[in-house]
Amino acid sequence: AEMAKPCRVVGIAGVSCAGKSTLSAEVAKALDAPVLLQDCFFLEPDQLPIQSFGDYRWKNWDCPDCIDWLAFVSALKELKETATLQGKRWVIVEGFLLLENSQVVSLLDALLVVSVDGDIAWQRRLDRAKAMAVADPTGTGSNSDGTFNYERVEVYAPTKADEALVLAKSDCLSSTKVFGEYAWLRLYYEEVVMPCARRQKAKADKLVREHWRAHVVEIENSSTKEMMLQAVDQALKQIKNL
């Protein structure tokens, strides 16, 4: 019997709240492709790296060491193998830390880098936090329909002492206190999320400069879903020629 042609792997990378999930869903639908989400491979909260900032600390949900890469790479290889046997041509893998792992990068045939302005990404993060608070008004972490509100300070601060210090600092800084009850989230965004985003952008730029073997498509400033869908159309035209 003729061997099935190995399917291609399309990576979708970009800062948190850049629009990767929207892009992944649209690309997967257009290519009839299964999707693997990096967010399903976070370590348990008590296993996350702790990062110090002066007299307080954060649980770092945004560094490479917060992901179970062994399980993630294994799942990606298995999904590619299964999809190939099913006659699929494509597999989608999405995550804001994709470019941190050389094994993952080596498995990619194409890469879509979603790049949005930092202010847009922050506004989306803030809107998400507010929506989660409405879904989970008791602050218990979940509600009857399974919604989990993880945008709570206790999810990010390892101890009550850290939580108190974080809240005190974020209420004093001019760049964070303007966000009221979400001042702490802005502080985490500035100290942890933004450096991660800059590191990922630098890695993506390096791949482009080095004429990486895979195909890289940059999708910039897709501030609305309509703009994102236009970008998807352009990206698909290039990917389908691979």
C-alpha positions in Angstrom: 0.0 0.0 0.0 1.2 3.5 -0.7 2.4 5.4 2.3 0.3 8.4 3.3 2.0 11.7 2.7 2.9 13.3 6.1 0.7 16.2 6.9 2.1 19.7 7.4 2.2 21.5 10.7 1.2 25.1 10.9 2.2 27.0 14.1 0.3 30.0 15.3 2.3 32.2 17.7 1.8 35.6 19.3 1.4 37.4 22.6 -1.5 36.5 24.9 -4.8 38.0 23.7 -3.4 38.7 20.2 -6.2 36.8 18.5 -4.5 33.4 18.1 -7.6 31.4 19.1 -9.7 33.2 16.5 -7.1 32.7 13.9 -6.6 29.0 14.8 -10.3 28.3 14.6 -10.6 30.0 11.2 -7.5 28.4 9.7 -8.5 24.9 11.1 -12.0 25.3 9.5 -10.5 26.4 6.2 -7.9 23.5 6.1 -10.1 20.9 7.8 -7.3 20.5 10.4 -7.2 19.3 14.0 -5.8 21.8 16.5 -3.4 21.4 19.5 -3.4 24.1 22.1 -0.3 24.9 24.2 -2.6 26.2 27.0 -3.6 22.6 27.7 -0.1 21.8 28.8 0.5 24.3 31.7 2.1 22.8 34.8 0.0 22.6 37.9 -0.2 25.9 39.8 2.0 24.6 42.6 4.7 23.6 40.1 5.0 27.0 38.3 8.2 29.0 38.5 8.3 31.8 41.1 9.8 35.1 40.0 10.9 37.8 42.5 10.4 41.5 42.0 11.9 43.2 45.0 9.9 42.3 48.1 7.1 40.4 46.3 6.9 37.5 43.9 4.7 36.3 41.0 3.8 32.8 39.9 5.1 33.1 36.3 2.5 31.8 33.9 4.4 33.3 30.9 7.9 31.8 31.0 9.0 28.7 29.0 9.3 26.7 32.3 5.5 26.9 32.9 4.8 24.4 30.1 5.1 20.6 30.2 7.1 20.5 27.0 7.7 16.7 27.0 4.0 16.0 27.0 3.4 18.8 24.5 5.9 17.6 21.9 4.7 14.1 22.4 1.1 15.1 21.8 2.1 17.1 18.7 4.0 14.2 17.2 1.1 11.9 17.9 -1.5 14.2 16.4 0.6 14.6 13.3 0.9 10.8 12.9 -2.9 10.3 13.5 -3.8 13.1 11.1 -1.5 11.6 8.5 -3.2 8.2 8.8 -6.6 9.9 8.5 -5.5 11.5 5.2 -5.4 15.0 6.6 -3.0 17.5 5.0 -2.6 19.9 7.9 -2.3 20.1 11.7 -2.6 23.4 13.6 -0.6 24.0 16.8 -1.2 27.3 18.7 0.5 28.9 21.7 2.1 32.1 23.0 5.4 30.2 23.8 5.7 28.0 20.7 9.0 29.5 19.7 10.7 28.8 23.0 11.0 25.1 22.3 13.5 24.0 19.6 11.7 20.6 19.1 8.4 22.3 18.5 10.0 24.7 16.0 11.7 21.8 14.2 8.3 20.2 13.6 6.7 23.3 12.0 6.3 23.7 8.2 4.7 27.1 8.4 4.4 29.7 11.1 1.8 32.5 11.5 2.9 35.2 13.9 0.1 37.3 15.2 1.4 40.7 16.1 -0.8 43.3 17.7 -0.2 46.6 19.5 0.5 46.2 23.2 -2.3 48.5 24.1 -4.8 46.4 22.1 -3.5 43.2 23.7 -3.8 44.7 27.2 -7.4 46.0 26.6 -8.4 42.5 25.5 -6.8 41.0 28.6 -8.7 43.5 30.8 -12.0 42.9 29.0 -11.4 39.1 29.5 -10.8 39.6 33.2 -14.0 41.7 33.6 -16.0 39.1 31.6 -14.7 36.3 33.8 -15.6 38.2 37.0 -19.2 38.5 35.7 -19.2 34.7 35.0 -17.8 34.0 38.5 -19.0 36.7 40.8 -18.3 34.7 44.0 -14.6 34.4 43.3 -14.6 30.7 43.9 -13.0 29.9 40.6 -15.9 28.4 38.7 -19.6 28.5 38.3 -22.4 26.1 37.3 -21.6 26.2 33.6 -17.9 25.4 34.2 -16.5 28.9 33.5 -13.2 29.3 35.4 -12.1 32.7 36.5 -8.3 32.6 36.6 -7.8 36.4 36.4 -7.7 36.7 40.2 -4.7 37.9 42.1 -4.5 34.8 44.2 -3.9 32.8 41.0 -0.8 34.8 40.3 0.6 35.6 43.8 2.1 32.6 45.5 1.2 33.6 49.1 -1.1 35.9 50.9 1.9 38.1 51.8 2.8 38.4 48.1 -0.8 39.2 47.3 -0.9 42.0 49.8 2.4 43.5 48.6 1.3 43.3 44.9 -1.9 45.0 45.7 -0.2 47.7 47.7 2.4 48.4 44.9 -0.2 48.4 42.1 -2.3 50.9 44.0 0.7 53.3 44.1 2.1 53.2 40.6 0.7 55.8 38.2 0.8 53.3 35.3 -1.3 50.7 37.2 -3.5 52.4 39.7 -5.7 53.9 37.0 -7.1 50.4 36.4 -8.7 50.2 39.8 -9.5 46.7 41.0 -7.4 45.4 38.0 -4.3 47.4 38.9 -2.6 44.2 40.1 -3.3 42.6 36.6 -1.7 45.6 34.9 1.3 45.2 37.1 1.7 41.5 36.2 1.2 42.5 32.5 4.0 45.1 32.7 6.4 42.9 34.7 5.8 39.4 33.3 3.7 39.4 30.1 5.3 42.2 28.2 8.9 40.9 28.5 7.7 37.5 27.3 6.0 39.1 24.3 9.2 41.0 23.4 11.2 37.8 23.7 8.8 35.9 21.4 8.8 38.8 18.9 12.6 38.8 18.8 12.6 35.0 18.2 10.1 35.4 15.3 12.1 38.2 13.8 15.3 36.1 14.0 13.6 33.2 12.1 12.6 35.6 9.3 16.1 37.2 9.1 17.7 33.8 8.9 15.3 32.7 6.0 14.0 29.9 8.2 13.0 26.8 6.2 9.4 27.1 7.2 7.0 29.8 5.8 6.4 32.8 8.1 3.4 35.0 7.8 3.2 38.1 10.1 -0.3 39.3 10.9 -0.1 42.8 12.3 -2.6 45.0 14.1 -5.7 42.8 13.5 -7.7 44.8 16.0 -11.1 43.6 14.8 -12.3 40.2 13.7 -12.9 41.5 10.2 -9.3 42.5 9.9 -8.2 39.1 11.3 -10.3 37.3 8.7 -8.8 39.3 5.9 -5.4 38.4 7.2 -6.4 34.7 7.4 -7.4 34.8 3.7 -4.0 36.2 2.8 -2.2 33.7 5.0 -4.1 30.7 3.6 -3.2 31.6 0.0 0.4 31.4 0.9 0.2 28.3 3.1 -1.8 26.3 0.5 1.1 26.7 -1.9 3.5 24.9 0.3 
